Amino acid sequence: MQSNQQSLLFDIDPSELESVQLMLGGTEKEMLAAYNRSIARTSVTMKSRGSKLMRDGMDAKGLKEVRKRMQAHKYSFRLGKTDSAKLDELKLWFGLNDMSIGRLKGRLSRLGSKRSPAGAAFTSKKLGKTEYQDGFVGRVRGKRSIFARKGAARFPIREKKVAVSDPLHARLEDDIFSELPEVFMQHFTTDMKGRVAGRSSIASRQQKWNKYA
């Protein structure tokens, strides 16, 4: 059985960073600053893409339903022996535990007849059909879903859930995890260009000021 969560600790080969640094003529300080800024930007980018992928993959009614299932954590590690040379690692976490039916798009139907009920079924274009022999279609506090009684009495009841892990695992690996290095390097290269250009601009202005000093 697959785990109901999926995570990836993302880091990158320092030689790739050094190649961009040398190509653009950046300093080590600029490289370290660009790296950490790019990790933060990559986190925002991938959380947005991941949330939309999960919403579409499970046919959730809105992004709000899945955003809390997408988390990003940063971990610092030291590069070399100086305290200032610290880089961040990025870990993305996706919660793939079962989702309450009422939060998903799909069709709710009764199994059996009204006199002889045989449960309820949830049918989704993305998740397929799931039947619940102990379930019934109802509306609680304005929320229509499939519920089941916890005991023989009419109340209490609990909302039924549907598995979302299987259809999402492969898509997260193919569409999110595989894109991480490319997205990061795009942010890193753009940031490095900006820092080098900014330094060159300051140096040029300084030369003009010195000329008239």
Secondary structure, DSSP 8 states (H G I E B T S, - for coil): ---SEEEEEE---HHHHHHHHHHHT--HHHHHHHHHHHHHHHHHHHHHHHHHHHHHHHTBS-THHHHTTEEEEEEEEE-SS-TT-EEEEEEEEEE-S-EEGGGB-SEEEEEE-SSSEEEEEEEETTTEEEEETTEEEEEETTEEEEEEESSSSS--EEE-EE--HHHHHHHHHHHTGGGHHHHHHHHHHHHHHHHHHHHHHHHHHHHHHHHH-
